[in-house]
Every structure is written in structure tokens, then in C-alpha cells.
Amino acid sequence: MKLVTQLLITSVGLIALVGCASSTKAVGSTSAAADSAGTSLPENLKSEGYSYYGLNYDKPMNMEVQASTNTAIQTGTQITKLKEIKDGKAIYSIERTGNLGELLGNMEVSLEPDGIYVKTSTKAKVGARDLELPAQMTTGREWTTKVLVDQAGQKMDVTNFFKIVGRESVKTPLGTYDSIVVTSTGVGTMNGQNIRMETKGWYVKDRGMVKAVLTNSNAAGQKGTITIQEAK
């Protein structure tokens, strides 16, 4: 399987597994903008999900991407900007550059009292209530999302089943952290053929997702792995 196709398949699972680096942005007078520590956010929005997703992290995050089919390491940067706080919700844009941007694109998420939801994505059609992380990061918590992709000649329909597994130590090029692990299994079709994806993401409190490992396979038994992690 060509690397480009492999990355497109895997990007469906990645949409909900790449955490945030936070940088705030002032908005109009009709909405209140938070500072880098999120101090003006309503207290009921400062949940575990908010912290582990990294919405309160005030620095850009450099990331590296490596596929099992290619020894070259690809790179990119991710930054999150607060757009507005309105009607009890905080809306953030997540902007990505370099190879990371080509893989995942950009998106907007909505921070709400019960969790973080995807609002828009440049890579996939988004459902009305696609959950990224729940407000309470309770071990054993499960949820499901459905993602549709129709671009660059590729059609995909995948249902992802997520689960919070528990705490685990994780090592990246920047250090070793205590993290909460979220896994997912995605099943569906790509261009009419059955595919399966498995993901594992490590979320660090007040930093976001620092590493993810993704494995995909098709009906012919072909497999590929992609690792994304924070980089220096």
C-alpha cells in the first residue's frame, strides 16, 4: 500500500488522537477570550478532558511522523487558538503545518461541560456530536464516533470505538511522562474494501497528546504502522 494512501486511512483515527498546544487569540467584544492559562474560562469547563487535551498549554508543539513503509521522519507543528467563549462553550481552532498538516489538516473543537467535541475538520465530514475526549477521564469510559472521508479520489466510511485504558508511563524525545492512554478500533470501508485501524494515544495533563501509534490493515492482509510523537 502506498504511503499516501496509508496516511489517508490512518488520518481518520488520528483526528481524535492528536492533542493540542495552546496559544490564545483575542476576539470581538461579544465573546470573552481566555489567557494562556485559561483563567477566564468558566469553572465548569476546566475539566480533566480540558487539561489532558492540552487546551491550557501555551506553547506550539513540534511533532514528528514516521511510517513503517518509509524510514524518513516527517515533521510539523501544531498550535491551538481560542476563538471565543460563548453560550457556555469555548471554541478552539487547531492549526497544523508541514507534513502533520498534510496528514491531519486543521480543525475546530468545542469545549463543553461534558467534554470536547469536533466542530469542523478539513479532512473529514464531522457528525453533530463527535466526542474527542470526555470531561472526566475515567478508566473504562467508552464512546463511538463515525467519520466520512471523500477527497483525493478516496472514499472512506469508518466507525471508531474509543476507550480510556488507564495510566501509563510514556517516553518521547522530550522526556518521560505519566499519561492517560486512550485506544480506539476503527472498522469500515475504503473505496468499497474492508479496512481496520487500531490506535493508541498517550495524553499528558496540561500538555496534551504527546505520542500516538496507529496500525491499519486491509482485506488483503497488508499492514502498516505510523508513529506520531512530540519532537525537539
Secondary structure, DSSP 8 states (H G I E B T S, - for coil): --HHHHHHHHHHHHTTT----B------TTS----TT-TTS-GGG--HHHHHHTTT--S-EEEEEEETT--S-EEEEEEEEEEEEETTEEEEEEEE-HHHHHHH--EEEEEETTEEEEEEESSSB--TTEEEEESS--TT-EEEEEEEEEETTEEEEEEEEEEEEEEEEEEETTEEEEEEEEEEEEEEEETTEEEEEEEEEEEETTTEEEEEEEEEEETT--EEEEEEEE--
